[in-house]
Amino acid sequence: MAQQRAFCLSISRRNRDIVDFIDETSDKLHLTKADTVIHMMREYRRLKRLEDEGLLGHVKTWSDEDLIGGTVSRQAQRGRQRDMDAL
């Protein structure tokens, strides 16, 4: 018998818009929320693989501001740009 794997995802108030996005996407795709998140992750992985193979240009993922929810210093932006250029 296959073992089920599960985890609980706690979403902070500052990321509530992501919950709305998942709700809207699950409605469009006619999937459960869990299946929608898995679909998004697989699609992201597929796009990154295509980018790595040179079949796509750079795939914009998320910015530092998206991750921490505020303004990022110029030094951090330059460091991130160097990291992206190195890819």
trRosetta pair geometry for C-beta under 8 A, 3 or more apart (Angstrom, degrees):
i j d omega theta_ij theta_ji phi_ij phi_ji
9 37 8.0 -177 -14 -123 165 168
11 15 5.1 -117 -173 89 94 114
11 16 6.9 124 132 -87 117 49
11 18 6.7 -145 -150 72 134 113
11 19 5.7 143 106 -57 165 112
12 15 5.2 79 61 17 76 101
13 16 5.8 -14 -162 -32 44 112
14 69 4.7 -7 169 -113 144 157
15 18 4.7 -19 174 17 88 121
15 19 7.2 98 126 -20 77 87
16 19 5.4 -45 -160 27 49 115
16 20 6.8 51 144 -17 70 99
17 20 5.4 -49 -154 35 41 115
17 21 6.4 46 147 -22 67 103
18 21 5.4 -50 -148 35 36 115
18 22 6.4 38 151 -19 66 102
19 22 5.7 -52 -148 36 32 111
19 23 6.4 36 150 -21 64 105
20 23 5.5 -52 -148 35 32 114
20 24 6.3 30 155 -17 66 106
21 24 5.8 -53 -146 37 30 109
21 25 6.2 26 156 -15 64 110
22 25 5.8 -57 -142 41 29 109
22 26 6.1 30 158 -21 65 107
22 33 5.7 59 148 -146 117 92
22 36 5.6 132 -164 107 81 133
22 37 6.4 2 -133 -68 126 85
22 40 7.9 -80 -110 -22 86 148
23 26 6.0 -57 -146 35 25 109
23 27 6.6 26 154 -19 61 105
23 33 7.1 -18 -87 -99 55 106
24 27 5.8 -56 -154 34 30 112
24 28 6.5 26 151 -16 65 107
25 28 5.6 -55 -148 37 34 110
25 29 6.0 14 160 -3 69 112
25 36 5.3 130 105 -164 105 129
25 40 7.3 48 136 -66 161 116
26 29 6.1 -64 -137 50 28 98
26 30 7.8 110 167 -74 56 4
26 31 5.2 -106 -144 74 74 76
26 32 6.5 -34 -153 148 127 14
26 33 5.2 -52 -72 -86 158 53
26 35 7.5 109 -126 69 99 86
26 36 4.0 -87 -83 -48 87 148
27 30 7.4 19 -175 -73 28 46
29 35 7.9 -149 112 112 127 104
29 36 6.1 145 55 -105 136 93
29 39 6.6 -180 176 81 168 173
31 35 4.0 -124 179 94 114 118
31 36 4.8 150 91 -61 120 78
31 39 6.4 105 64 -18 176 141
32 35 4.6 91 52 11 81 102
32 36 6.8 -139 93 -9 41 87
33 36 5.5 -54 -147 34 31 115
33 37 6.6 32 155 -19 65 101
34 37 6.0 -53 -152 33 31 108
34 38 6.6 28 151 -14 64 107
35 38 5.6 -55 -148 40 35 112
35 39 6.1 42 151 -25 67 105
36 39 5.4 -50 -146 34 31 115
36 40 6.4 33 153 -20 64 103
37 40 5.7 -52 -150 34 32 113
37 41 6.5 31 153 -17 64 105
38 41 5.7 -55 -148 37 32 110
38 42 6.3 30 155 -17 66 106
39 42 5.9 -58 -148 38 28 109
39 43 6.2 28 154 -19 64 108
40 43 5.7 -56 -146 38 29 111
40 44 6.3 33 154 -21 64 105
41 44 5.6 -51 -147 34 31 113
41 45 6.4 31 154 -18 64 105
42 45 5.6 -53 -147 37 33 112
42 46 6.3 35 152 -21 65 105
43 46 5.6 -52 -147 35 32 113
43 47 6.4 30 155 -17 65 106
44 47 5.9 -57 -148 38 29 109
44 48 6.3 28 155 -18 65 107
44 61 7.7 70 -151 -123 114 98
45 48 5.8 -54 -145 37 30 111
45 49 6.4 33 154 -21 64 105
46 49 5.8 -55 -150 34 30 112
46 50 6.5 29 152 -16 64 105
47 50 5.7 -53 -149 37 33 111
47 51 6.3 36 151 -20 65 105
47 56 6.7 -12 -167 14 75 171
47 59 5.1 116 145 -112 114 156
48 51 5.5 -53 -147 37 33 114
48 52 6.2 36 153 -21 66 105
48 59 6.3 -110 -85 46 58 147
49 52 5.6 -52 -146 36 31 113
49 53 6.4 24 154 -13 63 108
50 53 5.8 -60 -147 42 31 107
50 55 4.5 -80 -172 71 84 113
50 56 4.7 66 121 -11 104 114
51 54 7.7 46 177 -69 32 20
51 55 7.3 -93 -73 56 23 68
51 56 4.5 -57 -85 68 67 109
51 57 7.4 -26 -125 96 93 22
51 58 6.6 70 -150 -126 127 31
51 59 4.9 -102 -62 -10 146 108
56 59 6.1 33 121 -56 137 95
58 84 7.3 52 -148 -177 144 109
58 87 7.6 106 -117 89 104 129
62 66 4.1 -112 -173 79 103 143
62 67 6.0 115 126 -52 123 86
63 66 4.8 107 53 2 71 99
63 67 7.2 -136 99 -3 43 87
63 72 7.7 -137 154 -2 99 143
64 67 5.6 -58 -151 37 36 112
64 68 6.2 -6 166 14 73 108
64 72 4.2 64 99 -82 131 154
64 76 6.0 140 -162 140 173 121
64 77 7.2 -127 25 -87 139 64
64 80 5.9 -120 -39 -65 120 156
65 68 6.8 -73 -135 54 25 80
65 69 7.2 72 175 -106 58 9
65 70 6.6 -130 -139 76 73 24
65 71 6.7 2 -109 -104 106 28
65 72 5.6 -112 -63 -16 76 106
66 69 7.6 17 -170 -70 20 50
68 72 7.2 114 48 -79 127 94
72 76 4.7 -109 175 87 102 129
72 77 5.6 125 110 -57 113 86
72 80 7.8 13 149 -8 152 141
73 76 4.7 96 59 7 82 101
73 77 7.0 -144 98 -5 44 86
74 77 5.5 -56 -148 37 34 113
74 78 6.3 34 154 -19 68 103
75 78 5.9 -52 -147 35 30 109
75 79 6.4 31 152 -18 62 106
76 79 5.6 -53 -147 38 33 114
76 80 6.3 34 154 -19 65 105
77 80 5.7 -54 -148 37 31 111
77 81 6.3 33 152 -21 64 105
78 81 5.5 -52 -147 35 33 113
78 82 6.5 36 153 -21 65 101
79 82 5.7 -50 -150 33 32 111
79 83 6.5 34 151 -19 63 104
80 83 5.5 -53 -151 35 34 114
80 84 6.4 32 152 -18 67 105
81 84 5.7 -54 -147 38 33 110
81 85 6.2 34 153 -20 66 106
82 85 5.7 -54 -145 37 31 112
82 86 6.4 37 153 -27 63 104
83 86 5.7 -53 -153 28 30 115
83 87 7.4 37 148 -27 59 94
84 87 5.9 -43 -163 16 40 112
